[in-house]
Amino acid sequence: MANISLIKRRIQTAQNVSKTTRAMQMIATSKLKRAQDSAVASKPYVEKLTFLTRNITDRIDPENISDYMKQVDINVRLLVVVSPDKGLCGGLITNLLKELLRYDNSFNNVKYIVIGKKAEKTVAKLGKEIVGSFDFGTTLPIFENVYPIVKLINDQFLGKNVSGVDVLYTNFFSVFSQKPNLSSLLPIKLPDDQTSGKDVKDTLDKIKRNSPYTLFEPSPDELLPSLLSHYLEMAMFQYLLESYASEQGARMISMKNATENAYEIIDYLKLEYNKKRQEKITNEILDIGGGAMALAYE
């Protein structure tokens, strides 16, 4: 009897877990569609902005190059880490934090801006300097979110406190594929035909074919500072969108697998419960039969 009661409790527990994981799967699914659409929709704008910015830099006087593009001779790096606030998203966080530790071991002096509680906990354990900390949140990032982040980045880089700024985030490829990616943000090194990867070069070539020679008003020298600032904000915003879509995709798949595992456990426990129950009934029938036979011989 004790075994049957225990199995019933385990079935009830597994059913409760399956309801929770199923609900989390549905929430992640609803968030993923909007996140995926936003991440994909913003890419063409960033690509066009990249081409426009490179077009301007080709026409400015080298003496007027922006501070965003100047090398700083100091042995300190700034890493911006974008991570989820919550877990239950498969191996996404583990893979991201592995890259964080690998980066930290590659440089002697690293400062951090952390976005997301998971990254903040890891950096705090490392005992490294955190110049800024932000919650990643559970809703789709909005453009206003990047302003305080970019301000801190500007303070560190333009203030010549760091030699460069890198961003570690999770790149969204598909619902089933999200990989950590390390991107160099500052100093700005815009892609060109000689140094770019094939995908970037193909994109720039496509934009060139569809874009006539650009006439700038005001002059490129006057336009470049504000354009680079906007370029920086858009790049950071794209990292946030990619990370959010990756989190929702990973959580949806993780919760889907957890729900299926819970269903399998429930089926197995129900089978065990029925076996135990049938065994109990059989034993009771045998006891009754044995008792009846004993009375018959008295």
C-alpha positions as CSV (number, residue, x, y, z in Angstrom):
1,M,0.0,0.0,0.0
2,A,2.9,2.3,0.9
3,N,4.4,1.8,-2.6
4,I,1.1,2.6,-4.3
5,S,0.7,5.8,-2.3
6,L,4.3,6.8,-3.1
7,I,3.8,6.2,-6.8
8,K,0.6,8.2,-6.8
9,R,2.4,11.2,-5.2
10,R,5.2,10.9,-7.8
11,I,2.6,10.9,-10.6
12,Q,1.0,14.0,-9.2
13,T,4.4,15.7,-8.9
14,A,5.3,14.9,-12.5
15,Q,1.9,16.2,-13.7
16,N,2.4,19.5,-11.8
17,V,5.9,19.8,-13.3
18,S,4.6,19.1,-16.8
19,K,2.0,21.8,-16.5
20,T,4.6,24.3,-15.4
21,T,7.1,23.5,-18.2
22,R,4.3,23.5,-20.7
23,A,3.2,26.9,-19.6
24,M,6.8,28.2,-19.8
25,Q,7.1,26.7,-23.3
26,M,4.0,28.5,-24.5
27,I,5.2,31.8,-23.0
28,A,8.6,31.5,-24.7
29,T,7.0,30.6,-28.0
30,S,4.8,33.7,-27.9
31,K,7.8,35.9,-27.1
32,L,10.0,34.3,-29.6
33,K,8.0,35.3,-32.7
34,R,8.1,39.0,-31.9
35,A,11.8,38.8,-30.9
36,Q,12.8,37.0,-34.0
37,D,10.9,39.4,-36.2
38,S,12.6,42.4,-34.5
39,A,16.1,40.9,-34.7
40,V,15.7,40.1,-38.4
41,A,14.0,43.4,-39.3
42,S,16.7,45.6,-37.8
43,K,19.6,43.9,-39.7
44,P,19.1,45.6,-43.1
45,Y,19.1,49.0,-41.4
46,V,22.4,48.2,-39.6
47,E,23.9,46.9,-42.8
48,K,22.9,50.1,-44.6
49,L,24.2,52.2,-41.8
50,T,27.5,50.3,-42.0
51,F,27.9,51.1,-45.7
52,L,26.9,54.7,-45.2
53,T,29.4,55.2,-42.4
54,R,32.2,53.5,-44.4
55,N,31.3,55.7,-47.3
56,I,31.8,58.8,-45.2
57,T,35.1,57.7,-43.6
58,D,36.5,57.2,-47.1
59,R,36.0,61.0,-47.8
60,I,37.2,62.6,-44.6
61,D,40.6,64.1,-43.9
62,P,42.7,61.6,-42.0
63,E,43.5,64.3,-39.5
64,N,39.8,64.6,-38.7
65,I,39.3,60.9,-37.8
66,S,36.9,60.4,-35.0
67,D,38.0,59.4,-31.5
68,Y,35.8,56.3,-31.9
69,M,38.3,55.1,-34.5
70,K,41.6,55.9,-32.7
71,Q,43.8,53.4,-31.0
72,V,44.4,54.0,-27.3
73,D,47.7,52.9,-25.9
74,I,46.6,51.3,-22.6
75,N,46.6,47.7,-21.4
76,V,42.9,47.5,-20.3
77,R,40.0,46.0,-22.1
78,L,36.3,46.6,-21.5
79,L,33.9,43.6,-22.1
80,V,30.2,44.2,-22.3
81,V,28.4,40.9,-21.5
82,V,24.8,40.3,-22.5
83,S,23.2,37.4,-20.6
84,P,19.7,36.4,-19.4
85,D,18.4,37.3,-16.0
86,K,16.9,33.8,-15.5
87,G,17.9,30.2,-16.3
88,L,15.9,27.3,-17.7
89,C,17.2,27.9,-21.2
90,G,19.3,24.9,-21.9
91,G,23.1,25.3,-22.4
92,L,22.8,28.9,-23.5
93,I,24.1,30.4,-20.3
94,T,26.8,27.7,-19.8
95,N,28.2,28.3,-23.2
96,L,28.1,32.1,-22.8
97,L,29.9,32.0,-19.5
98,K,32.6,29.6,-20.9
99,E,33.4,32.3,-23.5
100,L,33.5,34.9,-20.8
101,L,36.0,32.9,-18.8
102,R,38.1,32.3,-21.9
103,Y,38.1,36.0,-22.7
104,D,39.0,36.9,-19.1
105,N,42.0,34.5,-19.3
106,S,43.2,36.1,-22.5
107,F,43.8,39.6,-21.0
108,N,45.5,40.7,-17.9
109,N,43.2,43.6,-17.2
110,V,39.5,43.5,-18.0
111,K,36.7,45.8,-16.9
112,Y,33.1,44.7,-17.3
113,I,29.7,46.1,-18.1
114,V,27.2,43.3,-17.4
115,I,23.7,43.1,-18.7
116,G,21.8,40.3,-17.1
117,K,22.1,38.7,-13.6
118,K,23.7,35.5,-14.7
119,A,26.7,37.3,-16.1
120,E,26.8,39.6,-13.1
121,K,27.1,36.7,-10.6
122,T,30.0,35.1,-12.6
123,V,32.0,38.4,-12.9
124,A,31.5,39.1,-9.2
125,K,32.9,35.7,-8.4
126,L,35.9,36.5,-10.5
127,G,36.5,39.6,-8.4
128,K,36.8,41.8,-11.5
129,E,35.8,45.5,-11.7
130,I,32.2,46.1,-12.8
131,V,31.8,49.6,-14.2
132,G,28.1,49.1,-14.9
133,S,25.3,46.6,-14.3
134,F,21.9,46.4,-15.9
135,D,19.0,43.9,-15.7
136,F,18.3,42.3,-19.1
137,G,14.6,42.0,-18.4
138,T,12.0,39.6,-19.5
139,T,10.4,41.7,-22.3
140,L,11.6,42.7,-25.7
141,P,14.4,45.3,-25.5
142,I,13.5,48.8,-26.6
143,F,15.9,51.3,-28.2
144,E,16.0,53.5,-25.1
145,N,17.7,50.6,-23.2
146,V,21.0,51.3,-25.0
147,Y,21.4,54.9,-24.0
148,P,22.8,54.3,-20.4
149,I,24.9,51.4,-21.7
150,V,26.5,53.4,-24.6
151,K,27.1,56.3,-22.2
152,L,29.2,54.1,-19.9
153,I,31.0,52.8,-23.0
154,N,31.7,56.3,-24.1
155,D,32.9,57.3,-20.7
156,Q,35.4,54.5,-20.6
157,F,36.7,54.6,-24.2
158,L,36.6,58.3,-25.0
159,G,38.0,58.9,-21.5
160,K,40.9,56.7,-22.5
161,N,40.4,54.3,-19.6
162,V,40.4,51.3,-21.9
163,S,42.1,50.4,-25.2
164,G,39.1,48.7,-26.7
165,V,35.5,47.5,-26.1
166,D,34.2,44.1,-27.0
167,V,30.7,42.7,-26.7
168,L,29.9,39.1,-25.7
169,Y,26.4,38.1,-26.6
170,T,24.4,35.1,-28.0
171,N,23.9,35.2,-31.8
172,F,20.5,34.0,-33.0
173,F,20.7,31.7,-36.0
174,S,17.4,29.8,-35.6
175,V,15.1,28.4,-33.0
176,F,17.4,25.4,-32.7
177,S,20.8,27.2,-33.0
178,Q,22.1,30.0,-30.8
179,K,25.9,30.5,-30.3
180,P,27.9,32.9,-28.1
181,N,29.7,35.5,-30.2
182,L,32.5,37.9,-29.4
183,S,32.3,41.2,-31.4
184,S,34.8,44.0,-31.4
185,L,32.9,47.3,-30.9
186,L,35.6,49.9,-30.3
187,P,37.7,51.3,-31.8
188,I,35.3,51.1,-34.8
189,K,36.8,49.1,-37.6
190,L,34.4,49.3,-40.5
191,P,34.4,46.4,-43.0
192,D,36.0,46.9,-46.4
193,D,36.5,44.8,-49.5
194,Q,39.9,43.6,-48.5
195,T,39.4,42.7,-44.8
196,S,35.8,41.6,-44.5
197,G,34.5,38.1,-44.4
198,K,32.6,36.7,-47.4
199,D,29.1,37.4,-45.9
200,V,29.9,41.0,-45.0
201,K,31.5,41.7,-48.4
202,D,28.6,40.2,-50.2
203,T,26.2,42.4,-48.2
204,L,28.3,45.5,-48.9
205,D,28.5,44.7,-52.6
206,K,24.7,44.3,-52.7
207,I,24.2,47.7,-51.0
208,K,26.7,49.3,-53.4
209,R,24.8,48.0,-56.4
210,N,21.5,49.4,-55.1
211,S,22.9,52.7,-53.8
212,P,24.0,55.6,-56.0
213,Y,26.9,57.9,-55.2
214,T,25.9,59.7,-52.0
215,L,25.9,63.5,-51.7
216,F,26.4,64.5,-48.1
217,E,25.0,67.7,-46.6
218,P,26.5,68.8,-44.2
219,S,30.0,67.7,-45.1
220,P,31.3,64.2,-44.1
221,D,33.6,65.8,-41.5
222,E,30.6,67.4,-39.8
223,L,28.4,64.4,-40.1
224,L,30.7,61.6,-39.0
225,P,30.7,62.2,-35.2
226,S,26.9,61.9,-34.9
227,L,26.7,59.1,-37.4
228,L,29.3,57.0,-35.5
229,S,27.5,57.6,-32.3
230,H,24.3,56.3,-33.9
231,Y,26.2,53.4,-35.4
232,L,27.4,52.5,-31.9
233,E,23.8,52.6,-30.5
234,M,22.4,50.5,-33.3
235,A,25.1,47.9,-33.0
236,M,24.4,47.6,-29.3
237,F,20.7,47.4,-29.9
238,Q,21.2,44.6,-32.4
239,Y,23.2,42.7,-29.8
240,L,20.3,43.0,-27.3
241,L,17.8,41.8,-29.8
242,E,19.9,38.9,-30.9
243,S,20.4,37.9,-27.2
244,Y,16.7,38.2,-26.4
245,A,15.7,36.1,-29.4
246,S,18.3,33.5,-28.5
247,E,17.1,33.3,-24.9
248,Q,13.5,32.7,-25.9
249,G,14.4,30.2,-28.5
250,A,16.6,28.2,-26.1
251,R,14.0,28.3,-23.4
252,M,11.2,27.2,-25.7
253,I,13.2,24.1,-26.8
254,S,14.4,23.4,-23.2
255,M,10.9,23.5,-21.8
256,K,9.5,21.5,-24.7
257,N,12.1,18.7,-23.9
258,A,11.3,19.0,-20.2
259,T,7.6,18.6,-20.9
260,E,8.1,15.6,-23.1
261,N,10.4,14.0,-20.4
262,A,7.7,14.6,-17.8
263,Y,5.1,12.9,-20.0
264,E,7.4,9.9,-20.3
265,I,7.8,9.7,-16.6
266,I,4.1,10.0,-16.0
267,D,3.4,7.1,-18.5
268,Y,6.0,4.9,-16.8
269,L,4.7,5.7,-13.3
270,K,1.1,5.0,-14.3
271,L,2.2,1.6,-15.7
272,E,4.0,0.9,-12.4
273,Y,1.0,2.0,-10.5
274,N,-1.3,-0.3,-12.4
275,K,1.1,-3.2,-11.9
276,K,1.2,-2.6,-8.1
277,R,-2.5,-2.1,-7.9
278,Q,-3.2,-5.3,-9.8
279,E,-0.7,-7.2,-7.6
280,K,-2.4,-5.9,-4.5
281,I,-5.8,-7.0,-5.8
282,T,-4.5,-10.4,-6.7
283,N,-3.0,-10.8,-3.2
284,E,-6.2,-9.8,-1.6
285,I,-8.2,-12.3,-3.7
286,L,-5.7,-15.0,-2.8
287,D,-6.1,-14.1,0.9
288,I,-9.8,-14.3,0.7
289,G,-9.7,-17.6,-1.2
290,G,-7.2,-19.0,1.4
291,G,-9.4,-17.9,4.2
292,A,-12.5,-19.5,2.6
293,M,-10.7,-22.8,2.2
294,A,-9.5,-22.7,5.8
295,L,-13.1,-22.2,7.0
296,A,-14.3,-25.0,4.8
297,Y,-11.9,-27.5,6.5
298,E,-12.9,-26.6,10.0
